[in-house]
């Protein structure tokens, strides 16, 4: 007995109908079939053609799959639109706090800090310092997905400023975008040398956000002067050469400084793949 026939029988038993002996019926599409009719309140109800039932079920299943596929595609397009607008790189579109591999106690601690910060930034600042491949961008993108806002490298901000000089964009519009975003992530601080005016503009944006209680995340591969590995007096790679002391003072006052010193995760993954191949 097919699943549809069993379902009809179960319903018949629930409502107290009489299941009659099997009879032969004929479907105008699929021909003859054998099944049990059902008698209820003096009326006899012939069972449906099992082949027709199967086709209807398959059609409904296919339509449901198509609907789910369309819905998934709509969500993908929405994500693509919003993540592109926020300037989050494709590499991080499918990443989140849940996909972050916090394989050391320090990384677990930083992951927890970022989760709390994303849920309630309260106008504070986060400063992420340290080596390449430690997950700083992964965590920053995960924060941004929770809060909304923008993620720009210093070089990209400089390009946006140059577009203002050429008349392609408005400097006041760029100022409003960077100052009023619910969250602003500034990446690659110290990677590219920029002019004095651009440096002052960047410091002004950071300070203005601080004054207006707008949260900011700053990311750099540089180090602090007081922990400089080159000299007690500092070196050209010290963060203080790229951010004013006023900015750093405000981070110390009411922010978090996270220093990432783990081995480059890209090399760690390569080693793991190599070990798997050996096994």
Secondary structure, 3 states (H helix, E strand, C coil): CCHHHHHHHHHHHHHCCEEEEEEEEEECCCEEEEEEEEEECCEEECCCCHHHHHHHHHHHHHHHHHHHHHHHHHHHHHHHHHHHHCCCCHHHCCCCHHHCCCCCHHHHHHHHHHHHHHHCCCCCEEEEEECCCCCHHHHHHHHHHHHCCEEEEHHHHHHHHHHHHCCCCCHHHHHHHHHHCCEEEEECCCCCCCCHHHHHHHHHHHHHHHHCCCEEEEEECCECHHHCCCCCCCCCCEHHHCCCHHHHHHHHHHEEEEEECCCCHHHHHHHHHHHHHHC
